[in-house]
C-alpha cells in the first residue's frame, strides 16, 4: 500500500521513472552548457543592459529548480509497485466517479502530473481538493470537497482499479 505522509511518496511506473531519470540526467549534463552561456554573455560587457546574460541566468535558475524537483520526486518514488486491487482510492489507481447532480461518470488517474504526463487519461493529484477527498474511499462511498468558488461538491467513488500504464 502506498501511503502519503509528511514525506511525499510518489507512485511511478517503471516507464515514468525511467523517463524522469533520463530528463534529470540530461539536465545535469547540460549544466556546463548553461554556465558557458553565462560566461560568454558576461564577457560582452555591461551586465545591466546585457539581455543574453540575464536570459542565461534565468534559464539556469529554471533548470536548477527542475533538477531539484526531479531529484526530490525520484528520491521518494515508489517504482513499479502497483497498488492492491482492493477498490480503495489511493495513488496509482484509476478512479471512476460520479458527481452529485450529474448522470455522467468521469474517469481519471489519481497520481502526480509527472506520472500521467503521456497518456490520454486525465490526472488528478492526491494533493488536489478532489484527490484529498477521495483518498481512502471505498467503492460506493460518497465524499465531499470544496470547489474554488467555496461551494461544496459531493462525489461518489464508483470504481477504483490499479493503473496499468
PAZAPA-4460 file (N, C-alpha, C; in steps of 0.05 Angstrom, whole numbers, plus 32768, in hexadecimal, padded with zeros to 4 digits):
% residues 165
    n_x    n_y    n_z   ca_x   ca_y   ca_z    c_x    c_y    c_z   seq   type   mol
   8011   7FE8   8000   8000   8000   8000   8012   8019   8000     1      X     A
   800A   802D   7FF1   8018   8046   7FF0   800B   8059   8004     2      X     A
   801B   8065   8015   8010   8078   8028   801B   8093   8022     3      X     A
   800B   80A7   8027   8014   80C3   8024   8017   80CE   8040     4      X     A
   802F   80D6   8047   8035   80E1   8061   8044   80FC   805E     5      X     A
   8052   8104   8073   8062   811D   8071   8077   811B   805B     6      X     A
   8083   8104   8058   8096   8100   8042   8085   80F7   802A     7      X     A
   8085   8106   8015   8073   8101   7FFF   807C   80E8   7FF0     8      X     A
   806A   80D5   7FED   806F   80BD   7FDE   8061   80C0   7FC3     9      X     A
   8070   80BB   7FAE   8065   80BC   7F93   8065   80A1   7F87    10      X     A
   804F   8098   7F7D   804C   807E   7F70   8053   8082   7F53    11      X     A
   8067   8073   7F49   806F   8075   7F2D   8071   8059   7F20    12      X     A
   8069   8057   7F07   806F   803F   7EF8   808C   803F   7EF2    13      X     A
   8097   8028   7EEB   80B3   8026   7EE3   80B9   8039   7ECB    14      X     A
   80A6   803A   7EB8   80A9   804A   7EA0   80AB   8068   7EA8    15      X     A
   8099   8071   7EBA   8099   808D   7EC2   80B3   8093   7ED1    16      X     A
   80BB   8081   7EE3   80D4   8085   7EF2   80EC   8088   7EDF    17      X     A
   80ED   8076   7ECB   8103   8077   7EB7   8103   8091   7EA8    18      X     A
   80EB   809A   7EA0   80E8   80B3   7E90   80F2   80CB   7EA1    19      X     A
   80EA   80CC   7EBA   80F2   80E2   7ECB   810F   80E1   7ED2    20      X     A
   811A   80C9   7ED6   8136   80C6   7EDC   8147   80CF   7EC4    21      X     A
   813E   80C8   7EAC   814C   80D0   7E93   814C   80EF   7E91    22      X     A
   8135   80FB   7E96   8133   8119   7E96   8146   8125   7EAA    23      X     A
   8147   811A   7EC2   8159   8124   7ED7   8177   8121   7ECE    24      X     A
   817E   810A   7EC3   819A   8106   7EBA   81A1   811A   7EA4    25      X     A
   818E   811F   7E91   8193   8133   7E7C   8197   814F   7E87    26      X     A
   8186   8156   7E9A   8189   8171   7EA6   81A3   8174   7EB4    27      X     A
   81AC   8160   7EC2   81C6   8161   7ED0   81DD   8163   7EBC    28      X     A
   81DB   8153   7EA7   81F0   8154   7E92   81F1   8170   7E85    29      X     A
   81DA   817D   7E84   81D8   8197   7E76   81E2   81AF   7E87    30      X     A
   81E7   81AA   7EA1   81F1   81BF   7EB2   8209   81CF   7EA7    31      X     A
   821D   81C1   7E9D   8234   81D0   7E92   822D   81E2   7E7A    32      X     A
   821A   81D9   7E6B   8211   81E9   7E53   8205   8204   7E5D    33      X     A
   81F4   8203   7E71   81E8   821B   7E7C   81FE   822D   7E89    34      X     A
   8210   8221   7E98   8225   8230   7EA4   8236   823E   7E8F    35      X     A
   823B   8230   7E79   824B   823C   7E63   823B   8254   7E57    36      X     A
   8221   8251   7E53   8211   8267   7E49   8213   827F   7E5A    37      X     A
   8212   827B   7E75   8213   8291   7E88   822E   829F   7E86    38      X     A
   8244   828F   7E85   825F   829A   7E83   8262   82AA   7E69    39      X     A
   8259   829E   7E53   825C   82AC   7E39   824C   82C6   7E39    40      X     A
   8234   82C6   7E44   8224   82DE   7E45   8230   82F3   7E58    41      X     A
   823C   82EA   7E6E   8249   82FC   7E81   8260   830B   7E74    42      X     A
   826E   82FE   7E63   8285   830A   7E56   827D   831F   7E41    43      X     A
   8263   8321   7E3B   825A   8334   7E27   8258   8350   7E33    44      X     A
   825C   8353   7E4D   825D   836E   7E59   8248   8373   7E6D    45      X     A
   823E   838C   7E6D   822B   8396   7E81   8214   8383   7E87    46      X     A
   8213   8378   7EA0   81FF   8364   7EA7   81E3   836F   7EA9    47      X     A
   81E1   838A   7EAF   81C6   8396   7EB3   81B6   8395   7E98    48      X     A
   81C4   8398   7E82   81B6   8398   7E68   81BC   8380   7E58    49      X     A
   81C5   836A   7E64   81CD   8352   7E56   81B6   833E   7E57    50      X     A
   81A4   833E   7E43   818D   832C   7E42   8195   830F   7E41    51      X     A
   81AA   8308   7E32   81B3   82ED   7E30   81BC   82E2   7E4B    52      X     A
   81CA   82F2   7E5B   81D3   82EA   7E75   81BB   82E4   7E87    53      X     A
   81A8   82F7   7E88   8190   82F3   7E99   817F   82DC   7E91    54      X     A
   817D   82D7   7E76   816E   82C0   7E6C   817B   82A6   7E74    55      X     A
   8196   82A5   7E73   81A5   828D   7E7A   81A2   8288   7E98    56      X     A
   81A3   829D   7EA8   81A0   829A   7EC5   8184   8290   7ECC    57      X     A
   8170   829A   7EBE   8154   8292   7EC2   8151   8274   7EBB    58      X     A
   815D   826D   7EA4   815C   8251   7E9B   816A   823F   7EB0    59      X     A
   8180   8248   7EBA   818F   8238   7ECE   817D   8234   7EE7    60      X     A
   8170   824A   7EF0   815F   8248   7F08   8148   8234   7F04    61      X     A
   813C   8235   7EED   8126   8223   7EE7   8130   8206   7EE5    62      X     A
   8147   8202   7ED9   8152   81E8   7ED6   815A   81DC   7EF2    63      X     A
   8166   81EC   7F03   816D   81E3   7F1D   8154   81DC   7F2E    64      X     A
   813F   81EC   7F2B   8126   81E6   7F39   811B   81CB   7F30    65      X     A
   811B   81C6   7F16   8111   81AD   7F0B   8122   8196   7F15    66      X     A
   813D   8199   7F16   814F   8184   7F1F   8148   817E   7F3D    67      X     A
   8144   8192   7F4D   813E   818D   7F69   8123   817F   7F6C    68      X     A
   810F   8188   7F5C   80F5   817B   7F5C   80F7   815D   7F55    69      X     A
   8105   8157   7F3F   8107   813C   7F36   8116   812B   7F4A    70      X     A
   812C   8136   7F56   813B   8127   7F6A   8129   8120   7F82    71      X     A
   811A   8133   7F8B   8108   812E   7FA2   80F2   811A   7F9B    72      X     A
   80E6   811D   7F83   80D1   810B   7F7A   80DC   80EE   7F78    73      X     A
   80F3   80EB   7F6B   80FE   80D0   7F67   8108   80C3   7F81    74      X     A
   8111   80D4   7F94   811B   80CA   7FAD   8104   80BD   7FBD    75      X     A
   80EC   80C8   7FBB   80D5   80BD   7FCB   80C2   80AC   7FBA    76      X     A
   80CB   80A4   7FA2   80B9   8095   7F91   80B7   8078   7F98    77      X     A
   809F   806D   7F96   809A   8050   7F97   8098   8047   7F7A    78      X     A
   80AA   8037   7F71   80AB   802F   7F55   809F   8014   7F50    79      X     A
   808D   8013   7F3D   8083   7FFA   7F33   8072   7FEB   7F47    80      X     A
   806C   7FF7   7F5E   805B   7FEA   7F72   803E   7FF1   7F6D    81      X     A
   8031   7FE0   7F5F   8014   7FE5   7F59   8005   7FE1   7F73    82      X     A
   7FF3   7FF4   7F79   7FE3   7FF1   7F91   7FD1   7FD8   7F8F    83      X     A
   7FC8   7FCF   7FA6   7FB7   7FB7   7FA7   7F9C   7FBD   7F99    84      X     A
   7F91   7FAA   7F8C   7F77   7FAD   7F7F   7F61   7FA8   7F93    85      X     A
   7F5F   7FBB   7FA6   7F4C   7FB7   7FBD   7F35   7FCB   7FBC    86      X     A
   7F32   7FDA   7FA7   7F1C   7FED   7FA4   7F1E   8005   7FB6    87      X     A
   7F36   800B   7FC0   7F3A   8022   7FD1   7F4A   8037   7FC2    88      X     A
   7F41   8050   7FC3   7F4E   8066   7FB4   7F69   806C   7FC1    89      X     A
   7F7E   806A   7FB2   7F99   8071   7FBB   7FAA   8078   7FA2    90      X     A
   7FC1   8085   7FA6   7FD2   808B   7F8F   7FD8   8072   7F7F    91      X     A
   7FD7   8076   7F64   7FDC   8060   7F53   7FC3   8051   7F4A    92      X     A
   7FAC   805B   7F52   7F93   804F   7F4B   7F84   8060   7F36    93      X     A
   7F76   8052   7F24   7F64   805F   7F11   7F49   8060   7F1F    94      X     A
   7F3F   8078   7F23   7F26   807B   7F32   7F0F   8082   7F1E    95      X     A
   7EF9   8076   7F22   7EE1   807D   7F13   7ECE   8089   7F28    96      X     A
   7EC6   80A2   7F23   7EB5   80B0   7F37   7E9D   80BC   7F29    97      X     A
   7E89   80C2   7F3A   7E71   80D0   7F30   7E6C   80E7   7F43    98      X     A
   7E69   80FF   7F38   7E64   8117   7F48   7E47   8119   7F4E    99      X     A
   7E40   8121   7F66   7E24   8125   7F6E   7E16   8139   7F5A   100      X     A
   7E00   8131   7F50   7DF1   8142   7F3D   7DF9   813F   7F20   101      X     A
   7E0B   812B   7F1B   7E14   8127   7EFF   7E11   8109   7EFA   102      X     A
   7E06   8102   7EE3   7E02   80E6   7EDC   7E1B   80D9   7ED0   103      X     A
   7E2D   80E9   7EC5   7E45   80DE   7EB8   7E5A   80D7   7ECD   104      X     A
   7E69   80C3   7EC6   7E80   80BA   7ED6   7E99   80C6   7ECB   105      X     A
   7EAD   80CB   7EDC   7EC7   80D5   7ED3   7EDC   80C1   7EDD   106      X     A
   7EF0   80BC   7ECC   7F05   80AA   7ED3   7F20   80BA   7ED2   107      X     A
   7F31   80B5   7EE6   7F4B   80C3   7EE7   7F5E   80B2   7EF8   108      X     A
   7F78   80B9   7EF4   7F8D   80AC   7F03   7F93   80BD   7F1C   109      X     A
   7F94   80B1   7F33   7F9C   80BF   7F4B   7FBA   80BC   7F4E   110      X     A
   7FC9   80D0   7F47   7FE6   80CF   7F47   7FF1   80EB   7F43   111      X     A
   800C   80ED   7F41   8017   8107   7F3C   8016   810D   7F1E   112      X     A
   8019   8126   7F17   8019   812D   7EFA   8030   8120   7EEC   113      X     A
   8047   811C   7EFA   805E   810F   7EEF   8057   80F3   7EE5   114      X     A
   8047   80E5   7EF5   8041   80C9   7EEE   8030   80C7   7ED5   115      X     A
   801C   80D8   7ED4   8008   80D6   7EBE   800E   80E7   7EA6   116      X     A
   8026   80F1   7EA4   802D   8104   7E8F   8028   80FC   7E73   117      X     A
   8028   80E2   7E6C   8027   80D9   7E51   800C   80D0   7E47   118      X     A
   7FFB   80C6   7E58   7FE2   80B9   7E50   7FCB   80CC   7E4A   119      X     A
   7FB5   80C1   7E41   7F9D   80D1   7E3B   7F8C   80D3   7E54   120      X     A
   7F93   80C4   7E69   7F83   80C4   7E82   7F8A   80DD   7E92   121      X     A
   7F75   80EA   7E9B   7F78   8102   7EAC   7F86   80FA   7EC6   122      X     A
   7F96   810B   7ED1   7FA5   8105   7EEA   7F9D   8119   7EFF   123      X     A
   7F95   810F   7F16   7F90   8120   7F2D   7FA4   8119   7F43   124      X     A
   7FAF   812D   7F4F   7FC2   8129   7F65   7FB4   8121   7F7E   125      X     A
   7FC1   8110   7F8E   7FB6   8109   7FA8   7FB5   8122   7FBA   126      X     A
   7FC4   8137   7FB3   7FC4   814F   7FC3   7FAE   8163   7FBB   127      X     A
   7FA1   815E   7FA4   7F8B   816F   7F9B   7F73   816C   7FAE   128      X     A
   7F61   817F   7FAE   7F49   817C   7FBF   7F39   8163   7FBA   129      X     A
   7F36   815C   7FA0   7F28   8143   7F99   7F38   812B   7FA1   130      X     A
   7F52   812B   7F9C   7F63   8115   7FA4   7F63   8110   7FC2   131      X     A
   7F66   8126   7FD1   7F66   8123   7FEF   7F4B   8118   7FF9   132      X     A
   7F35   8121   7FEC   7F1B   8117   7FF5   7F18   80FA   7FEF   133      X     A
   7F23   80F0   7FD9   7F1E   80D4   7FD2   7F33   80C1   7FDE   134      X     A
   7F49   80CA   7FE7   7F5E   80B9   7FF3   7F52   80A7   8008   135      X     A
   7F55   808D   8005   7F4B   807A   8019   7F2E   8072   8016   136      X     A
   7F20   807E   8002   7F04   8078   7FFE   7F01   805C   7FF2   137      X     A
   7EEB   804E   7FFA   7EE5   8034   7FEF   7ED0   8038   7FD9   138      X     A
   7ECF   8025   7FC6   7EBC   8026   7FB1   7EA0   8028   7FBD   139      X     A
   7E90   803B   7FB1   7E75   8040   7FBB   7E73   8056   7FD0   140      X     A
   7E8A   805E   7FDB   7E8A   8072   7FEF   7E88   808E   7FE3   141      X     A
   7E79   80A0   7FF0   7E77   80BC   7FE7   7E86   80CE   7FFA   142      X     A
   7E95   80E0   7FEE   7EA5   80F4   7FFD   7E9E   8110   7FF4   143      X     A
   7EA7   8124   8003   7EA3   8140   7FFC   7EBD   814E   7FFA   144      X     A
   7EBF   8162   7FE9   7ED6   8173   7FE8   7ECE   818F   7FE0   145      X     A
   7EDF   81A2   7FE6   7ED8   81BE   7FE0   7EE2   81C6   7FC5   146      X     A
   7ED0   81D3   7FB6   7ED7   81DE   7F9B   7EE5   81F9   7F9E   147      X     A
   7EF3   8202   7F89   7F00   821C   7F8A   7EED   8233   7F92   148      X     A
   7ED3   8231   7F8B   7EC0   8246   7F90   7EB5   8245   7FAD   149      X     A
   7EC0   8232   7FBD   7EB7   8230   7FD9   7EA0   821D   7FDE   150      X     A
   7E93   8214   7FC8   7E7D   8201   7FCB   7E87   81E5   7FD0   151      X     A
   7E76   81D4   7FDA   7E7E   81B8   7FDF   7E73   81A6   7FC9   152      X     A
   7E83   8193   7FC0   7E7B   8180   7FAC   7E7C   8164   7FB7   153      X     A
   7E67   8154   7FB3   7E67   8138   7FBB   7E70   8128   7FA3   154      X     A
   7E81   8113   7FA9   7E8A   8101   7F94   7E8A   80E5   7F9F   155      X     A
   7E81   80D2   7F8E   7E7F   80B6   7F96   7E93   80A6   7F86   156      X     A
   7EA3   8097   7F95   7EB7   8085   7F88   7EA8   806C   7F7E   157      X     A
   7EA7   8069   7F64   7E99   8053   7F57   7EAC   803A   7F55   158      X     A
   7EC5   8040   7F4D   7ED8   802A   7F49   7EF4   8034   7F4D   159      X     A
   7F06   8023   7F57   7F22   8029   7F5B   7F32   8011   7F53   160      X     A
   7F42   8013   7F3E   7F53   7FFD   7F34   7F6F   8006   7F30   161      X     A
   7F83   7FF5   7F34   7F9F   7FFC   7F30   7FA4   8006   7F13   162      X     A
   7FB4   801A   7F11   7FBD   8025   7EF7   7FCF   8011   7EEA   163      X     A
   7FCC   800C   7ED0   7FDD   7FF8   7EC3   7FED   8003   7EAC   164      X     A
   7FF0   801E   7EAC   8002   802B   7E9A   7FFA   8028   7E7D   165      X     A
***
